[in-house]
Amino acid sequence: MKYLEQKPGPLWWTKNPRYFMYFVREINGILLGFLAFASIITLIAVSLIWKYALNSNALFIGTANILIPVLICATIVSSIIHTLTWLDAMPKILPLQLSKNRQKIAYVILIIFWLGLSYILLNIFYLSYATVV
């Protein structure tokens, strides 16, 4: 029966849209982990420059690094892609059998809930901090 076995090619997951979106979501998860680690290292480096800077030029060189905005933009885009693909998968893996129309409704409800929770957390953490400083 060895002659009936087929070996998949290196990019077998690109042929099926479900597999492709699964791999995109998983790669985004890995990318988010890397970006979180890089962001923490960058914040530590900037805080050390802030603490030990002898003049304002050294502080400007440390905070004007092009890496910081690139990391922020990449993290935002990657987290949005990861969240949307995850919220798209959630109605499909429920133990309930939902029709396609109800899956779309559940997807929209999850996005609205995500946006509302993001807005509340933004108001609690960021805006309250911004008014103090």
N, C-alpha and C positions, 0 to 999 in steps of 0.2 A: 504493500500500500504506500510505499515511499514515493512512488511516482505521482500520486494524487496530491501530495502536499505542495502548497504554494508558499513561497517565502515572500513576505511583503517587501516593497521597495523602501528606500530610506525616507521618503516623504509620503508614506501611505495615508497619513492623517489629513493631507490636504485635499484628498478626493471627496470626502464626505463633509458637508458643512457643519454637522454636529461635532464631529471629531475635531475639525479645525477650530471651532469656537471654544471647545474644551481645552485644547492646547494653548490657544491665545490667552484664555483665562489663567491657566496654570503658569504660563511664562510670565504673565503680568504679576502674578503672586510672587514669583521669584524675583522679578524686577523690583517690585515694591519692597521686598525684604532688603535687597541690595541698596536701594535708594534710601531706605530708613537708616541703614547702617552708615552709609556715606553722609547722610544729613547729620547724624549724631557726631560723627568724626569732624565734620565741618563746623558744627556749632562749638565743639570743644576747642578746635583750633582758633576760631574767632574769639571765644571767651578768653583763651590764653593770650592772644594778641591784645585784647582789650585790657587785660589785667597787667601785662608786662610791657605795654607800649610806653616808650619814653617820650615820644612826641606824636603829634597828630598825623604825621606822614605815614608812620608805621601802621597806625590804626586804619587809615584810609586804604593802604595797600592790602591789608588783611580783609577788610569788609567789601572792597570793590572787586573782589574776585569774580570772574565771569562764571565760575562753576556754581555759585550759589543760585542765581536766577535759573540757570539751566536745570539744576537739580529740582528746584521748586516746580518749574513747568513740567518736567518729566514725571514727577511724582503726582501732580494733579491730573495730568492726562492719563497716566497709568491707573490711578485709583478710580477715575471715572469709568474707564473701560472695564476694569475688574468688577466694579460694582454693578454696572449695567448688565454684564454677562452673567454675573451671579444672580441678580434679580430676575433675569430671564430664565435661568435654570430652575429657580425655586418652585414656581407653579407646576413644573413638569415632574418634579421628584416627590411631590406630595403623595401620601398614601391614598388620597382621594382621586378618583378618576374624573378629571375635569375635561370638558370639551375645549376645542381650540379657542372659541370665543371667551369662555370663562378664564382660560389661561391668560389671554390678553388683558382681560379686566383685572385679574390678580396681579399681573405685571405692572399695570398702570397704578394700581393701589399701592403696591410696594414702592414704586418710584415716588409717589406723592408722600408716602410715609417717610422715605429716606430723605427727601428734600425738606420736609417739616422737621425731622429730627436734626438734620444738619443746621437748619436755621436756628433752632432752639439752642443747640450746642454752641453755635457761633455767638449768639447773644449772651449766653452764660459765661463762656470762657474768654472769648476774644474781646468783645465790646466792653465787658466789665473791666478787663485788664487795661484796655486802651484808654478808658476814662480816668483810671487811677494814675497812669504814667503821664 
